């Protein structure tokens, strides 16, 4: 296992999404802080300057010897009720996968974003960039139809990722319209594709009262990446260790027992002195991994 820097840290420092100049700035800050790997996010349709200047980002990554391990494709319309929007989103996803492969990352990730047609006009969320806390169910809505849309879109997204030599994984977040370990496993099983898995975010899993160690066993082959932060289980806050009651040692020990050899991510968000806290958390996780 290797500890990597989550993109929640650049988001906290510079907003969502960080402007290109801030992305470049924070890459240097992450490297200076002692990280050799990081995650990124690209918001579909909101960062054309990323695409136009991507070679600059690639060159800086090489110069800093800062490996990008995964890129979250923020595609809010992936599961839209509108077929045209879904198709357009797959085009955007293809662009992001091309950029992901170009920088040398091995994984593209996504989330179960609530279809935008179902997000209330007065949108509220627990934290900046987080899921909506309410839902606006349209007339004649049928869950079975939306579930099939999800399966079809995941199959297509997996195919796009595979074509670019990437692993494909979905993050589980409390508040998304599919947000439980068992529910996501059921969807994955029905997709029937090999290249699919989960980003297991322990803060989100804790907030939905999942047994954090048991969730790892449930996921099995679907476990692709692990996000670490702390909370007390009442809300999916992403605090630094010690601000909640998550047992990090137990989770690391479970990952060892199950043979997990992937990345574990410092995924704290929205806290003061975040880079300093990220460095402390990196050291803590590395100590637990080494024990």
C-alpha positions, 0 to 999 in steps of 0.5 A: 500500500502507498499513501497518496494525496487526495484532490480534496486538498487542492479543492479546499485551498483553491475551490472546485475546480481549481483554475489551471494556474492554481492546479500548477501551484498546488502540484508544487505544494503537494510535492514540497509537502513530501507526497510523490503521488496525487489524485486529480479531478477534471470537471466536464465542460468547466475547465477547457483551459485544462485540456488546452494546457494539459501538456504543461501539467504533464511536463510539471508532473514529470519534473516534480516526479509527482505521479498522478494515480487517478483522475475523477471525471466529474460528469454530473449528467452521466445518469441524466434522464435526458438521453442526449445529455447522457450521450454528450457526457460520454463524449466528455468522459472520453476526453477526460479518459484521454487526458488521464491516460496521457498523464500516465494515470492508471484509473478514472473514477466517477460518482453516482451523481443524482440526475440533474433533473432531480436536483432541487432548484434550491440546492443544498449540500453538507459540504462544498461539492458534496451531494444534494441533501434533497431530491425532486422526483419528477412525474411518472418516475420509475426507479427500475428505469433509472437503474437500467440507465445506470447499468447501461451508462456504467457499461459504456463508461467501462468500455471507454476506460478500457479503450484508454487502458484505464481501470474504472471505478465508482466512488461511494458517497453518502447522499448520492442516489446509490450510496450503499456498499451492497447496493453498488455491488448489486449494480456492478454484478448486473453490469456484467463487465470486468473493468469496474470497481469501487473507491471505498471512502471510509468517511462516507461509509461511516456516515451510512453506518457501514461496518468499515472492515466488513465493507472491505470484505464485501467488496472483494475484487471490486475494491480499487482505491481507499479514501481516508478521513475522519468523522463521528458517523453523523455526517460525511465530514472529511476531518483529520484523524482524531476529530472523529471516531474512525479506527484507522488501524483496524481498517489498515489491518483489514486491508492487509488481511485481505491482500489489498495492495493499492493506494490509500488516499489522504482525503481530508477536506475543508479544514484549517492548515490542511496541507500541514494536517495532510502531512501528519496524516500521511505519516500516520498512515505510513506508520500503520502500514509498516507495522 
